[in-house]
Amino acid sequence: MGAIFWIKRFLQAGVPLFAILAAVEWFKGSTRKEDYISAAVWALIAAGIFTYTAWRRFRNAMSCAACESVATSYKDKHAKK
């Protein structure tokens, strides 16, 4: 799996998480710029941990049901080319 796959996976984790955290700040009534920057930083950190863990499991061939299904679908998709 190439870098584009892992970047997409990072964005698929980070963008919704940022939206959730920003919505929580908005519902709390906090609309300062710092609150949204904090939400963005936490989303980046969490998405980074999530993506790094998945990448490490993939690289070390560790057993993981979610990772195995992603790897299988990736192989099936790119085997046809």
C-alpha positions as semicolon CSV with decimal commas, in nm:
position;residue;x (nm);y (nm);z (nm)
1;M;0,000;0,000;0,000
2;G;0,144;0,327;-0,111
3;A;0,168;0,667;0,047
4;I;-0,153;0,789;-0,119
5;F;-0,350;0,512;0,055
6;W;-0,215;0,610;0,396
7;I;-0,270;0,982;0,333
8;K;-0,631;0,911;0,238
9;R;-0,674;0,699;0,549
10;F;-0,529;0,979;0,762
11;L;-0,767;1,231;0,609
12;Q;-1,065;0,996;0,645
13;A;-0,990;0,978;1,017
14;G;-0,886;1,339;1,076
15;V;-1,149;1,540;0,891
16;P;-1,458;1,384;1,056
17;L;-1,287;1,397;1,394
18;F;-1,213;1,766;1,349
19;A;-1,575;1,826;1,249
20;I;-1,698;1,649;1,562
21;L;-1,458;1,833;1,792
22;A;-1,535;2,169;1,631
23;A;-1,909;2,102;1,664
24;V;-1,864;2,024;2,033
25;E;-1,681;2,353;2,081
26;W;-1,954;2,537;1,892
27;F;-2,233;2,375;2,098
28;K;-2,049;2,467;2,417
29;G;-2,060;2,827;2,301
30;S;-1,687;2,857;2,248
31;T;-1,627;3,031;1,919
32;R;-1,276;3,159;1,974
33;K;-1,012;3,083;1,715
34;E;-0,802;2,903;1,977
35;D;-1,081;2,653;2,043
36;Y;-1,096;2,551;1,678
37;I;-0,718;2,533;1,655
38;S;-0,721;2,306;1,959
39;A;-0,983;2,085;1,790
40;A;-0,766;2,068;1,478
41;V;-0,455;1,977;1,676
42;W;-0,635;1,701;1,867
43;A;-0,783;1,568;1,543
44;L;-0,436;1,560;1,382
45;I;-0,287;1,382;1,682
46;A;-0,564;1,122;1,702
47;A;-0,565;1,059;1,326
48;G;-0,187;1,029;1,330
49;I;-0,196;0,769;1,606
50;F;-0,473;0,578;1,428
51;T;-0,291;0,580;1,093
52;Y;0,048;0,497;1,241
53;T;-0,097;0,201;1,432
54;A;-0,266;0,065;1,120
55;W;0,051;0,116;0,915
56;R;0,264;-0,058;1,177
57;R;0,026;-0,354;1,191
58;F;0,032;-0,376;0,813
59;R;0,413;-0,357;0,794
60;N;0,469;-0,616;1,067
61;A;0,194;-0,844;0,931
62;M;0,020;-0,845;1,267
63;S;-0,318;-1,008;1,292
64;C;-0,597;-0,752;1,273
65;A;-0,940;-0,820;1,127
66;A;-0,985;-0,465;0,996
67;C;-0,632;-0,454;0,854
68;E;-0,674;-0,791;0,683
69;S;-0,994;-0,684;0,510
70;V;-0,831;-0,362;0,390
71;A;-0,523;-0,549;0,266
72;T;-0,739;-0,807;0,085
73;S;-0,952;-0,544;-0,085
74;Y;-0,639;-0,346;-0,178
75;K;-0,477;-0,653;-0,331
76;D;-0,795;-0,744;-0,519
77;K;-0,832;-0,390;-0,652
78;H;-0,474;-0,362;-0,773
79;A;-0,437;-0,719;-0,900
80;K;-0,677;-0,641;-1,186
81;K;-0,450;-0,370;-1,326
